[in-house]
Amino acid sequence: MGSPDYISLSEAHALGYGHPNTLRKHINSGELPARRTRRSFEVSRADLDAWSAPVPVSGSPDDLLAAAKRVAAAFPPRTPELEDAAKVLGRSTLGAYLRVTLPLMAPGVGAGALLVMLTVIKELPATLMLRPTGFDTLATRLWTYTSNESFAAAAPFAVLLVLLACIPTGMMVHRLLKEVR
Protein backbone atom coordinates (compact mmCIF):
# COMPACT_ATOMS: atom_id res chain seq x y z
CA MET A 1 0.00 0.00 0.00
CA GLY A 2 1.51 3.34 -1.05
CA SER A 3 1.48 6.65 0.75
CA PRO A 4 -1.29 9.18 -0.02
CA ASP A 5 1.12 11.19 -2.18
CA TYR A 6 1.78 8.21 -4.45
CA ILE A 7 -0.71 6.38 -6.65
CA SER A 8 -0.51 3.26 -8.78
CA LEU A 9 -0.40 3.39 -12.57
CA SER A 10 -3.98 2.05 -12.69
CA GLU A 11 -5.16 4.88 -10.43
CA ALA A 12 -3.25 7.40 -12.57
CA HIS A 13 -4.97 6.00 -15.66
CA ALA A 14 -8.39 6.26 -13.96
CA LEU A 15 -7.62 9.91 -13.20
CA GLY A 16 -6.86 10.59 -16.87
CA TYR A 17 -3.06 10.76 -16.83
CA GLY A 18 -2.61 8.20 -19.60
CA HIS A 19 -2.62 4.48 -20.22
CA PRO A 20 -0.54 2.43 -17.74
CA ASN A 21 1.68 1.05 -20.56
CA THR A 22 2.39 4.57 -21.76
CA LEU A 23 3.15 5.76 -18.24
CA ARG A 24 5.46 2.77 -17.77
CA LYS A 25 7.27 3.69 -21.00
CA HIS A 26 7.86 7.25 -19.75
CA ILE A 27 9.03 5.90 -16.39
CA ASN A 28 11.51 3.57 -18.09
CA SER A 29 12.81 6.40 -20.30
CA GLY A 30 13.35 8.60 -17.22
CA GLU A 31 10.81 11.28 -18.22
CA LEU A 32 8.48 10.45 -15.32
CA PRO A 33 9.95 9.78 -11.85
CA ALA A 34 8.47 6.80 -10.00
CA ARG A 35 9.24 4.31 -7.29
CA ARG A 36 9.18 0.57 -7.74
CA THR A 37 6.66 -1.62 -5.90
CA ARG A 38 6.51 -5.40 -5.88
CA ARG A 39 4.72 -5.71 -9.20
CA SER A 40 4.63 -2.25 -10.74
CA PHE A 41 5.37 1.40 -10.08
CA GLU A 42 3.90 4.20 -8.00
CA VAL A 43 4.09 7.82 -9.08
CA SER A 44 3.61 10.96 -7.05
CA ARG A 45 0.67 13.21 -7.87
CA ALA A 46 3.02 16.21 -8.03
CA ASP A 47 5.24 14.47 -10.61
CA LEU A 48 2.20 13.46 -12.66
CA ASP A 49 0.85 17.00 -12.59
CA ALA A 50 4.21 18.42 -13.68
CA TRP A 51 4.61 15.78 -16.40
CA SER A 52 1.11 16.33 -17.78
CA ALA A 53 1.09 20.14 -17.58
CA PRO A 54 -0.26 21.78 -20.75
CA VAL A 55 2.29 22.34 -23.47
CA PRO A 56 2.25 25.81 -25.02
CA VAL A 57 2.15 25.35 -28.78
CA SER A 58 3.91 28.18 -30.58
CA GLY A 59 4.31 26.42 -33.90
CA SER A 60 7.93 25.33 -33.52
CA PRO A 61 8.66 21.68 -34.35
CA ASP A 62 9.73 20.99 -30.73
CA ASP A 63 6.43 22.35 -29.36
CA LEU A 64 4.41 20.34 -31.87
CA LEU A 65 6.36 17.19 -31.02
CA ALA A 66 5.76 17.74 -27.29
CA ALA A 67 2.05 18.30 -27.87
CA ALA A 68 1.82 15.20 -30.06
CA LYS A 69 3.52 13.12 -27.35
CA ARG A 70 0.90 14.30 -24.82
CA VAL A 71 -1.94 13.35 -27.16
CA ALA A 72 -0.39 9.96 -27.91
CA ALA A 73 0.05 9.27 -24.19
CA ALA A 74 -3.71 8.99 -23.77
CA PHE A 75 -3.97 5.96 -26.06
CA PRO A 76 -2.77 2.43 -25.39
CA PRO A 77 0.03 1.08 -27.55
CA ARG A 78 -0.95 -0.93 -30.63
CA THR A 79 -0.75 -4.68 -30.23
CA PRO A 80 -0.60 -6.99 -33.27
CA GLU A 81 -2.63 -9.59 -31.37
CA LEU A 82 -5.84 -7.69 -32.13
CA GLU A 83 -5.20 -7.84 -35.88
CA ASP A 84 -4.22 -11.51 -35.60
CA ALA A 85 -7.48 -12.24 -33.78
CA ALA A 86 -9.45 -10.54 -36.55
CA LYS A 87 -7.59 -12.62 -39.16
CA VAL A 88 -8.30 -15.83 -37.24
CA LEU A 89 -11.98 -14.87 -37.25
CA GLY A 90 -11.96 -14.68 -41.05
CA ARG A 91 -10.98 -11.11 -41.90
CA SER A 92 -8.47 -10.40 -44.64
CA THR A 93 -5.40 -8.29 -43.87
CA LEU A 94 -7.16 -5.22 -45.30
CA GLY A 95 -10.39 -6.10 -43.46
CA ALA A 96 -8.51 -6.48 -40.17
CA TYR A 97 -6.84 -3.12 -40.73
CA LEU A 98 -10.14 -1.38 -41.55
CA ARG A 99 -12.13 -2.99 -38.73
CA VAL A 100 -9.49 -3.07 -35.96
CA THR A 101 -6.46 -0.86 -36.52
CA LEU A 102 -8.10 2.14 -38.19
CA PRO A 103 -10.74 2.66 -35.46
CA LEU A 104 -7.99 2.48 -32.81
CA MET A 105 -5.91 5.05 -34.70
CA ALA A 106 -8.78 7.44 -35.46
CA PRO A 107 -8.84 9.37 -32.14
CA GLY A 108 -5.09 10.01 -32.20
CA VAL A 109 -5.05 10.97 -35.85
CA GLY A 110 -8.04 13.25 -35.33
CA ALA A 111 -6.44 14.96 -32.34
CA GLY A 112 -3.21 15.40 -34.30
CA ALA A 113 -5.13 16.90 -37.22
CA LEU A 114 -6.84 19.35 -34.86
CA LEU A 115 -3.48 20.41 -33.39
CA VAL A 116 -2.08 20.95 -36.88
CA MET A 117 -5.18 22.93 -37.84
CA LEU A 118 -4.75 25.21 -34.82
CA THR A 119 -1.09 25.78 -35.70
CA VAL A 120 -1.76 26.45 -39.37
CA ILE A 121 -4.59 28.91 -38.65
CA LYS A 122 -2.41 31.15 -36.52
CA GLU A 123 0.87 30.71 -38.42
CA LEU A 124 1.98 34.06 -39.86
CA PRO A 125 5.71 33.85 -40.76
CA ALA A 126 5.29 30.83 -43.04
CA THR A 127 2.25 32.42 -44.65
CA LEU A 128 4.13 35.64 -45.36
CA MET A 129 7.04 33.76 -46.94
CA LEU A 130 5.09 31.19 -48.96
CA ARG A 131 1.93 32.95 -50.10
CA PRO A 132 1.50 34.02 -53.70
CA THR A 133 1.60 37.76 -54.40
CA GLY A 134 -1.76 39.38 -53.79
CA PHE A 135 -3.11 36.41 -51.81
CA ASP A 136 -4.22 37.23 -48.26
CA THR A 137 -5.08 34.81 -45.51
CA LEU A 138 -6.87 35.45 -42.25
CA ALA A 139 -3.59 35.85 -40.38
CA THR A 140 -2.10 38.23 -42.98
CA ARG A 141 -5.21 40.42 -43.03
CA LEU A 142 -5.17 40.63 -39.25
CA TRP A 143 -1.46 41.46 -39.26
CA THR A 144 -1.87 44.10 -41.99
CA TYR A 145 -4.66 45.94 -40.20
CA THR A 146 -3.06 45.82 -36.76
CA SER A 147 0.32 46.98 -38.12
CA ASN A 148 -1.49 50.01 -39.59
CA GLU A 149 -3.26 50.49 -36.24
CA SER A 150 -6.66 49.97 -37.90
CA PHE A 151 -7.96 48.01 -34.94
CA ALA A 152 -11.63 48.39 -35.88
CA ALA A 153 -10.92 46.86 -39.29
CA ALA A 154 -8.82 44.09 -37.71
CA ALA A 155 -11.47 43.15 -35.12
CA PRO A 156 -13.64 40.93 -37.38
CA PHE A 157 -10.57 38.97 -38.49
CA ALA A 158 -9.42 38.57 -34.88
CA VAL A 159 -12.87 37.37 -33.79
CA LEU A 160 -13.00 34.93 -36.70
CA LEU A 161 -9.54 33.62 -35.83
CA VAL A 162 -10.60 33.06 -32.21
CA LEU A 163 -13.84 31.37 -33.28
CA LEU A 164 -12.00 29.09 -35.69
CA ALA A 165 -9.57 28.14 -32.92
CA CYS A 166 -12.50 27.40 -30.59
CA ILE A 167 -13.88 24.69 -32.88
CA PRO A 168 -11.00 22.19 -32.63
CA THR A 169 -10.32 23.15 -29.03
CA GLY A 170 -13.96 22.48 -28.13
CA MET A 171 -13.89 19.16 -29.95
CA MET A 172 -10.78 18.07 -28.07
CA VAL A 173 -12.16 19.17 -24.68
CA HIS A 174 -15.47 17.42 -25.39
CA ARG A 175 -13.65 14.18 -26.23
CA LEU A 176 -11.46 14.41 -23.13
CA LEU A 177 -14.44 15.04 -20.86
CA LYS A 178 -16.28 12.12 -22.44
CA GLU A 179 -13.31 9.83 -21.75
CA VAL A 180 -13.05 10.97 -18.11
CA ARG A 181 -16.71 10.18 -17.42
One Martini backbone bead per residue (centre of mass of N, CA, C, O) as a GRO file, in nm:
protein
  181
    1MET     BB    1   0.094   0.037   0.025
    2GLY     BB    2   0.073   0.359  -0.036
    3SER     BB    3   0.099   0.672  -0.021
    4PRO     BB    4  -0.096   0.954  -0.070
    5ASP     BB    5   0.116   1.073  -0.288
    6TYR     BB    6   0.084   0.788  -0.411
    7ILE     BB    7   0.019   0.611  -0.720
    8SER     BB    8  -0.094   0.408  -0.934
    9LEU     BB    9  -0.125   0.343  -1.266
   10SER     BB   10  -0.430   0.286  -1.255
   11GLU     BB   11  -0.508   0.546  -1.107
   12ALA     BB   12  -0.388   0.738  -1.317
   13HIS     BB   13  -0.571   0.645  -1.546
   14ALA     BB   14  -0.845   0.710  -1.404
   15LEU     BB   15  -0.746   1.029  -1.392
   16GLY     BB   16  -0.611   1.087  -1.699
   17TYR     BB   17  -0.278   1.037  -1.749
   18GLY     BB   18  -0.288   0.751  -1.883
   19HIS     BB   19  -0.165   0.474  -1.986
   20PRO     BB   20   0.015   0.242  -1.824
   21ASN     BB   21   0.214   0.178  -2.060
   22THR     BB   22   0.293   0.472  -2.109
   23LEU     BB   23   0.394   0.537  -1.828
   24ARG     BB   24   0.610   0.317  -1.823
   25LYS     BB   25   0.775   0.429  -2.058
   26HIS     BB   26   0.841   0.705  -1.912
   27ILE     BB   27   0.983   0.576  -1.676
   28ASN     BB   28   1.205   0.417  -1.835
   29SER     BB   29   1.313   0.695  -1.976
   30GLY     BB   30   1.293   0.929  -1.726
   31GLU     BB   31   1.043   1.139  -1.747
   32LEU     BB   32   0.908   0.969  -1.499
   33PRO     BB   33   0.891   0.958  -1.181
   34ALA     BB   34   0.949   0.659  -0.970
   35ARG     BB   35   0.842   0.379  -0.775
   36ARG     BB   36   0.898   0.066  -0.672
   37THR     BB   37   0.723  -0.224  -0.660
   38ARG     BB   38   0.656  -0.541  -0.675
   39ARG     BB   39   0.485  -0.510  -0.974
   40SER     BB   40   0.536  -0.193  -1.005
   41PHE     BB   41   0.432   0.142  -0.987
   42GLU     BB   42   0.480   0.468  -0.835
   43VAL     BB   43   0.331   0.796  -0.837
   44SER     BB   44   0.332   1.121  -0.805
   45ARG     BB   45   0.118   1.377  -0.828
   46ALA     BB   46   0.324   1.601  -0.885
   47ASP     BB   47   0.465   1.458  -1.124
   48LEU     BB   48   0.213   1.426  -1.298
   49ASP     BB   49   0.142   1.726  -1.319
   50ALA     BB   50   0.412   1.813  -1.449
   51TRP     BB   51   0.404   1.612  -1.694
   52SER     BB   52   0.084   1.711  -1.775
   53ALA     BB   53   0.129   1.979  -1.857
   54PRO     BB   54   0.071   2.214  -2.055
   55VAL     BB   55   0.151   2.283  -2.393
   56PRO     BB   56   0.292   2.526  -2.560
   57VAL     BB   57   0.189   2.634  -2.886
   58SER     BB   58   0.402   2.802  -3.139
   59GLY     BB   59   0.505   2.608  -3.403
   60SER     BB   60   0.728   2.452  -3.327
   61PRO     BB   61   0.855   2.141  -3.355
   62ASP     BB   62   0.891   2.091  -3.047
   63ASP     BB   63   0.600   2.163  -2.961
   64LEU     BB   64   0.454   1.959  -3.145
   65LEU     BB   65   0.589   1.708  -3.028
   66ALA     BB   66   0.494   1.746  -2.736
   67ALA     BB   67   0.190   1.745  -2.800
   68ALA     BB   68   0.184   1.467  -2.939
   69LYS     BB   69   0.277   1.305  -2.691
   70ARG     BB   70   0.030   1.375  -2.514
   71VAL     BB   71  -0.181   1.250  -2.697
   72ALA     BB   72  -0.053   0.959  -2.716
   73ALA     BB   73  -0.070   0.893  -2.403
   74ALA     BB   74  -0.391   0.823  -2.406
   75PHE     BB   75  -0.301   0.572  -2.571
   76PRO     BB   76  -0.266   0.266  -2.642
   77PRO     BB   77  -0.077   0.039  -2.755
   78ARG     BB   78  -0.013  -0.145  -3.021
   79THR     BB   79  -0.144  -0.472  -3.103
   80PRO     BB   80  -0.118  -0.755  -3.308
   81GLU     BB   81  -0.336  -0.943  -3.178
   82LEU     BB   82  -0.590  -0.808  -3.291
   83GLU     BB   83  -0.537  -0.870  -3.590
   84ASP     BB   84  -0.505  -1.175  -3.556
   85ALA     BB   85  -0.792  -1.224  -3.453
   86ALA     BB   86  -0.935  -1.122  -3.709
   87LYS     BB   87  -0.806  -1.333  -3.898
   88VAL     BB   88  -0.912  -1.586  -3.752
   89LEU     BB   89  -1.221  -1.470  -3.803
   90GLY     BB   90  -1.185  -1.398  -4.142
   91ARG     BB   91  -1.009  -1.169  -4.204
   92SER     BB   92  -0.842  -0.972  -4.379
   93THR     BB   93  -0.593  -0.759  -4.378
   94LEU     BB   94  -0.770  -0.517  -4.460
   95GLY     BB   95  -1.009  -0.580  -4.271
   96ALA     BB   96  -0.845  -0.561  -4.008
   97TYR     BB   97  -0.759  -0.272  -4.046
   98LEU     BB   98  -1.047  -0.141  -4.077
   99ARG     BB   99  -1.177  -0.281  -3.801
  100VAL     BB  100  -0.920  -0.221  -3.595
  101THR     BB  101  -0.691  -0.011  -3.645
  102LEU     BB  102  -0.838   0.246  -3.743
  103PRO     BB  103  -1.020   0.295  -3.488
  104LEU     BB  104  -0.767   0.326  -3.297
  105MET     BB  105  -0.638   0.576  -3.462
  106ALA     BB  106  -0.850   0.805  -3.494
  107PRO     BB  107  -0.815   0.983  -3.237
  108GLY     BB  108  -0.514   1.059  -3.283
  109VAL     BB  109  -0.543   1.175  -3.567
  110GLY     BB  110  -0.755   1.387  -3.498
  111ALA     BB  111  -0.590   1.541  -3.286
  112GLY     BB  112  -0.355   1.607  -3.474
  113ALA     BB  113  -0.522   1.766  -3.681
  114LEU     BB  114  -0.614   1.986  -3.480
  115LEU     BB  115  -0.331   2.090  -3.409
  116VAL     BB  116  -0.254   2.169  -3.695
  117MET     BB  117  -0.485   2.365  -3.745
  118LEU     BB  118  -0.412   2.565  -3.523
  119THR     BB  119  -0.129   2.632  -3.635
  120VAL     BB  120  -0.209   2.724  -3.923
  121ILE     BB  121  -0.404   2.956  -3.856
  122LYS     BB  122  -0.166   3.128  -3.683
  123GLU     BB  123   0.039   3.130  -3.910
  124LEU     BB  124   0.261   3.382  -4.040
  125PRO     BB  125   0.553   3.350  -4.152
  126ALA     BB  126   0.489   3.131  -4.365
  127THR     BB  127   0.276   3.292  -4.515
  128LEU     BB  128   0.459   3.532  -4.602
  129MET     BB  129   0.667   3.347  -4.765
  130LEU     BB  130   0.448   3.146  -4.942
  131ARG     BB  131   0.270   3.339  -5.067
  132PRO     BB  132   0.111   3.475  -5.303
  133THR     BB  133   0.069   3.739  -5.476
  134GLY     BB  134  -0.226   3.886  -5.342
  135PHE     BB  135  -0.254   3.677  -5.104
  136ASP     BB  136  -0.488   3.642  -4.840
  137THR     BB  137  -0.514   3.581  -4.508
  138LEU     BB  138  -0.620   3.595  -4.198
  139ALA     BB  139  -0.342   3.663  -4.071
  140THR     BB  140  -0.259   3.890  -4.275
  141ARG     BB  141  -0.492   4.080  -4.228
  142LEU     BB  142  -0.451   4.122  -3.930
  143TRP     BB  143  -0.161   4.228  -3.952
  144THR     BB  144  -0.213   4.468  -4.138
  145TYR     BB  145  -0.416   4.625  -3.958
  146THR     BB  146  -0.242   4.636  -3.693
  147SER     BB  147   0.010   4.780  -3.823
  148ASN     BB  148  -0.196   5.034  -3.898
  149GLU     BB  149  -0.400   5.076  -3.656
  150SER     BB  150  -0.678   4.909  -3.757
  151PHE     BB  151  -0.872   4.777  -3.526
  152ALA     BB  152  -1.158   4.773  -3.646
  153ALA     BB  153  -1.074   4.607  -3.902
  154ALA     BB  154  -0.939   4.362  -3.731
  155ALA     BB  155  -1.166   4.241  -3.550
  156PRO     BB  156  -1.308   4.028  -3.735
  157PHE     BB  157  -1.050   3.855  -3.773
  158ALA     BB  158  -1.002   3.794  -3.475
  159VAL     BB  159  -1.272   3.659  -3.416
  160LEU     BB  160  -1.246   3.438  -3.631
  161LEU     BB  161  -0.987   3.313  -3.519
  162VAL     BB  162  -1.107   3.235  -3.244
  163LEU     BB  163  -1.344   3.064  -3.349
  164LEU     BB  164  -1.170   2.859  -3.506
  165ALA     BB  165  -1.011   2.767  -3.246
  166CYS     BB  166  -1.267   2.661  -3.085
  167ILE     BB  167  -1.343   2.410  -3.238
  168PRO     BB  168  -1.104   2.211  -3.179
  169THR     BB  169  -1.098   2.261  -2.877
  170GLY     BB  170  -1.387   2.163  -2.816
  171MET     BB  171  -1.348   1.878  -2.928
  172MET     BB  172  -1.123   1.792  -2.733
  173VAL     BB  173  -1.269   1.847  -2.466
  174HIS     BB  174  -1.511   1.666  -2.516
  175ARG     BB  175  -1.348   1.402  -2.538
  176LEU     BB  176  -1.211   1.415  -2.261
  177LEU     BB  177  -1.471   1.423  -2.091
  178LYS     BB  178  -1.583   1.154  -2.197
  179GLU     BB  179  -1.343   0.977  -2.090
  180VAL     BB  180  -1.371   1.048  -1.783
  181ARG     BB  181  -1.675   0.939  -1.753
   0.00000   0.00000   0.00000
